[in-house]
Amino acid sequence: MADDDAQAAVRLPDRAVEARLARLDEGLERLESAPGPAARDALEAVRLLTEVYGEALARVVDRADDALCEALADDELLAHLLVLHGVHPEPVERRAARAVERLRPAVRERGGDVEWAGVQDGVGRVRVKKSGGGCGSGCGGGSSDVTEAVRAAVLAVAPELEGVEPVPEGGERRAAPAFVPLATIKRRAAPQPQETR
C-alpha cells in the first residue's frame, strides 16, 4: 500500500497537466514562427519524440487486457493521448456515447437532457431535449450553448467524426421526399372523339 501512495504522490493533478499542456502549445507556436535551423531541429525533435511515445502507447494497448483498456479509456489524459496517436481501444461510437453520458448530469441540472443517437454518414447525432416545465430559453435544455458543449465534447474524444448534429425533436432526420417526375402527375388529356367522315 505504501508503494501505491508513493506512486500517487508523484502524479500531477489535472490542473497541473492542463497548465503544462497550455505552456507546451505556446512554446510550439513560438517555435513554429521562429526562423532558422535551430527552430526546425527543435520541432523535428518534438515530432520524433511524439512518434516514439505514440508507438509505446500502441504497444501498451496491444498487450492490455479488457480491464486495462477500460481503465486507460477512463483516464481523460490517457484517452486523449490514445486518440491523438490513433490507438484508442474503443470504437468511435462508444467514445462519443461516453462523452455524451458524462455531460448528461450537467444538462439535466439545466432542465434538459441529452442522448447519443449514433453515427450516420460519418456525423455524430445527439438528441438535445428540453424538459417540460416551462423553464424558458435560459434553462439550456435545447439551447445552442448546450449543443455546442456536446459537439465540442464529442469531437474531443472522436475527432474521426466529420461533425456532430442534433437530431430534430420528435425523431430522426426525416428522409427527403422521393422525386416524382412532373409528367407522371399531370392530368392526362381526355381522349378526343374520332372524326366521322
Disulfide bonds with the S-S distance in Angstrom:
Cys135-Cys139 2.03
